[in-house]
Amino acid sequence: MDDDIAWLGGWEGYRVCGVERFEGVTAEIWISLEPLVGGGAVCEGCGEAAPALHEVTVRRVRDLPILDARTWLEVPRRRVLCPRCGPKLERLSWLGRYSRVTRRLAESVARLCRFLPIKRVAEFFALHWNTVKTIDKRALKQKLGAIDLSGLTVIAMDEFAIQKGHRYATVVVDPTVKRVLWVGRGRGREDVRPFFELLGEDGRKKLKAVVMDMNAAYENEVRHQCPKAEVVFDLFHVVAKYGREVIDRVRVDEANRLTDDKKARKVVKSAKWLLLRNRDTIKKDEDRIRLDELLAANQALMTVYVLKDDLKELWRQRNKTDARAAWDSWFQRALESGITPLVAFARKLKAYLPGILAHATWPLHTSLIEGINNKIKVIKRMAYGFRDDEYFFLKIRAAFPGIQ
């Protein structure tokens, strides 16, 4: 009977010499194992059969639950005396070197960690939070291995919030296959430098384009590390910046100008999110009507709203000549508007013109990274806050292995 249990349990090289079940708040099963008679121990170092034992210590190990009871194994852990390696632990297919859980329990924990927060997995298996994290981290390292940066010609870079208090990290992605290549804490030049060092001299020479937001630190480091790569500025971030610095500023100025007309002031003041949205994404008819009426009644808001849509045309051009013509037209109208926030924004944006025109050659954008950033927020919430950067970044890489 014990041999049948050992066969079912799959504890290779060992037989069952005792089984006890304890009832209580939580039922437990204790299984005592012993080495098979005549079963030779294999050295963990060289994989060869060892002729002698050095010492034996009993280790208590958790296994997968049996019959709705927590299952413990008492394993005589043998240290062999190997002629080649000296004293070494016996190699076991079902138990790691210093592990306190069987391989199959560790694999089950790691699989569940793909879908559930660590806290829930720890509760399900009645393991410590840190034990679950260690198991999952080890599994991720084995699965992901070293980062493969060969053959890269295009990358995208962006930042995301890692903690409260304006603490950020940088994520680098291969946009052609939606694969996270690297994640590092910080968003300064020195913070992203390790990625380019990892890329190597040959890799940096092969890089042709880098898409990013208007982050001066990223841009300066890319131009220093990869002088032949074109910097491509992303539409999403430019339009978002336009919304904050132009549309919202003009809305506030117009609301302040209408101090004596409380009704009109309230309409303008409450229209922030309506003005920042694209008209074709507004689903409700009443919201569209409200937007149309607001723009018809206010010339300044109408101007900045129309120029927002026209600004997007720069990213729809497929050659630099047309893109330059579109820019010249937009820039001239922005200056002629006489609207102070719009004029200031246009003049600042002119400094970034090479990166905007580069989009005509490299039609890339970071909307992919925005989607990744949203997923990162979910990963962070599932972990109830990561205290281990390496583990957090491994989880992000695992979530975006790339489209094969």
N, C-alpha and C positions, 0 to 999 in steps of 0.2 A: 504493500500500500504506500509506504513512504517512498519507494522507488518510483511509483506512479506519480506521486506529487512532485518529486524532483524532475521527472521527465516533463510534466506539464509546466513546471516553473521555468524550465530552460536554464537551470544553473549548471552550466557545463562544467564537468570535472568534480561535481559535488553531489552528494546524496543527502536526503533528509534523515536526520536521526531523532527528531522530536518535533511535535506540533502541539501548541497550546492556544486556546482561545479564552480571552478574558472579556467578560461583559461589564458594562458600566455606562457612564454617560456616552462614551464613545467605545465601541467594540474594537478589540485589538486581537490580531493573530500573530503569535511568535513562532517562527520556524527556525529550528537549529539545523545547521548544515555541517557536514564533515567531508573531507576529501575522499574520493573513491579509492578503494584499496587497489594498490598497484598503479594508480593514476599518477604519471610523472608531472612534476611542476615545470612550467616553461618560464625562462628568464624574460623579464619585461624589457631588458636592454637589447639583447641580441636575438631573442626569439628561439633560442636553442633549449633543449631539455637539460635541466640542471640535475646533477647526480646526488646533491645533498641539500639539506635544509639548514638555514642559518638560525632562524627563530620563527615562532608562531605566536600571533596575538589575535585575540577575538575582537572583531569589529561588529558593531550594531549598524545595520543598513536598512533604509526604508525601501520598500518595493511598492508596486502598484497595489491598490486595495483588492482584497479577495473577499467575496461574499459580503460586501458592504462593511468590511472591517479594515482598519488601518493594519498594514502588514509590515512586520519587522523580521529581518533575517539576522541571525547570529552566525557570522562567517569567520572561521579560523583563517586569518589572513597570513599566508606563508611568505616568508622571505627566504629566497633560495641562496645557496652559495655557488655562484656561477664561476667556472674556471676562467672565463673571459672577462666578465664584468665585476666580479666580486659579489658582495651581498646586494641582492636586488629583489624587489617584490615579484611575486608570481604574476604572470600575465593572465588576466581573465577577460573574456569577450563581453561579459555582462556587467562588469564593474570597473570603474576608473581607478586610477592609482590611489588617490586619497579621497575618493568620493564617498559620501555617506548616503547616496541614493543609487539605485541600479540604473543602468543605461536606459532601459525602457521607461522608467519613471522620469528620468531627465528629458528624454525625447518627448514624452507626453506633455510635460510642463512647457517645453519650448514651443510645441505646436499650439497649445492653448494660449500662450503669450502673444501669438499672432493676432488673436481676436479679442482677448479680454485684458483688462488692466492687471498689472502685477498683483495688486492687492486682492483681487477676486481669485486669481489663480492660487495665490498663497492660502486663501481661506478654503478653497475647494480641496486642495491636497493636504491641508493642515501643515504647511511648511512656513518657515520664517520668510518675511518679505525679501530680505537680503539673499536668502538661499535661492529663491526663485529668480531674482535678478542675476545672480552669479551663473545659474544654469543657462538662462536665456542668453546672457552675454557671451558665454563660451560657445553656445550653439551658433550664434550669429557670426562670431569670428571664424568658426570652421566653415560655415556656409559661404560667407562673402569672400574670404581670403583677401589677398592684396588687391588694391585698386588697379585696374587695367586702364592705363592712360594712353595706350598705343593707338596710333591712327587718328588722333583728334585733330580736326581742322577748325571746328567752331565750338565755342562754349558760351554759356549764359551765366551771369553772376547776379546775385541779389542778397539782400539782408533780411533777417527775420528776428523778431523779438524772442529772446530766450528766457528772460526773467523780467520781473517788474524793476523799475528804476532805470529805464533806458539802457538795458544790457542786451547786446545784439550778437548774432552769429551770422556767418556768411555761408551760403550754399552755392556750389558750382555744379552746373548741370550740362550734360550733352543733350542739346535740344533736338537732335536728329532722332534719338531713340528714347528720349524721356528717361534718362538714367542719371541719378545723382552720383557725381564723381568724388566730391569732397565736401566736408563740412568742417568749419573751424570757428572758434569763438572770436568775436570782434568784427569790426568792419573798416578798420584802418589799413594803410598800406602794409605795415608790418604784419598785420593779422592775416592777410591773404598771401603774403610772400611764400609761406611754406608750400602752398599748392604749386606755385610756379617752380619752386626748387624740386618738388616731387615730379613735376612734368619733365624736368631735365632740359639740357641745352637743345637737343635735337627736337624734342616735343615743342619747345617754345618757338623754334624756327618754323615748324609746320603749321602753327596756329595762324589762321587767316582772318578770323573775325571773332570779336567778343561783344556780346550784347549785354547791356546793363542800363540802370537808371543813371541819372546825372550825378553820380557819386564821384567827386573829384579824387578821392583816395583810390578807388578802383581804377579810374581812368589813368592816373599818374603811374600806378604800378604796372598796368598793362603796357603803357607806352614805354616804360623803362625795361620791362622784361621781354616784351614781344614787339619791338619797334615796327615790324612789318605787318602786324595784325591791325585790321581796321576796328576802331571802336564804333559800335552801333548803339545809338540811344533809342530807348524803347518808347513807343507811343503811349502806353498805359500810364507811365510815370509822368510824362510831359503833360498829358491832359489832366491828370490828377493834380499836378502842381498848378496848372492853369485854373482849375476849379477853385483851389484854395486862395491863390494870390490875386486872381482877377475877378472871377464871377462872384465869389463870396465877399470880396472887398467892395466891389461895386454895389452889391446888394445892401451891405451895411451902410455905405455912403448914401445910397438912395433912400433908405429907411430913415436915416438921420435928417436928410433934406426934407422929408415929409412930416416933420414934427407937428405941424399945424393941422395936417389931415390925418387924423388918427385911423380912420378906416383904411385909407390907402397905405398908410405906414404898416398896419397890421398885415395886410395882404403881402407886401414886399418882404417884411420881416419873417413871415412864416413860410416863405417859398424856397428856403435854402436847399433842401434835398430835391425839390422839383427842378430847380435850375441846374443842379449838378448832374441830373440824369439825362440820358439820351432820349430824344422824343420817341424813337421807335421801340424803346423798351418800356414805355409807359402803357400799361394795359387798360387802366380805367378811363372811360370816355370823359368822366368829369374832371380827371386830372389833366387830360390833354386840353380840354376846353379852358380850364383854369390857367394853364401855362400859356396858351395862345392869347388869352385876354390880358395876362400880365405883361407879355412881351409887346403887345400892341399898344399898351398904355404907357410903356416906359422905354424911351429910345436908347438910353444907356444900356439897360439890360438886354434889349434886343440886339444891340451891336456886339456886345461881348459874347452873347449866346450864339449868334451866327458865326462869329469868328472862331469860336471853339470848334464848330463843325468843319469850318474851312481849314483849320489847323490840321485836322486829321487827314486832309487830302495829301499832305506832304508824305505821309507813310503809304499812300496808295500808288505812288509813282514807281515805275519800273526802270527808269534810267535817270542819271544825275542831272541831265540837262532839263528834263521836265520837272524834276524835283526842285531844282534851283529856280526855275521860272515861277513855280507855285509859291516858293518861299518869298521871292521878291514881291509878288503880288500881295501876299498876306502881310508881310512886314510893312509895306507902304500903307495899306489900309489901316493897320494897327496904329501907325504914327499919326495918320490923318484923323483918326477918331478923336484925338485930344483927350481921351479918357486916361487919367494919370496912371492907375494901376496897370492898364493894358499896355500903355507906352513903356512903362518900366519893365514889364515882363518881356515884351518884344525885344528890347535892347539887351536884356540879360540872356535871352534865348539865342541871340545872334552869335554869342561866343561858343555855343554848342553846335553851330551849323554843320561842321564837317561830320559829326556823329549822326546828325539827322539825315543828311544827304546820303550817308553810307547805307542807309536802309534800302535805298533803291537798288543797290548792288547785292546786299544781304538782307532779304526780306524776313528778318527774324524779330521776335518779340519775346518778352518775359511773361506773357500771360500763362505760359506753361509753369513758370516758377511761382506765379501767384497761386496756381492750383496746388503746387507742391507745398507752398507755405500754409495753405489752409489745412492740408493733410498733416503738416507738422504740428499745428495747433491741436488737432485731434489726438495725435500721438502723445503730446505733452499732457493733455488732460487725462488721457488713459493712465498715465504714469503718476498722476497726482503730483507732478513736479519732479523733474529728474535732478539728482544730485551728482550724477556721474556723466560728464560730457561725452566720454568715449562711448558709453552705452547708448546714450541718447542719439548720437550721430550714427551709430551702427543701426539703430532702429529706423532712422531716416533712410539710410542707404538700402536697407532691406525692403522698405516700402516702395522704392523706385529702382528696381534692378535693371530696368530698360526693356524695351520692346525687342524681342528676338526676331 
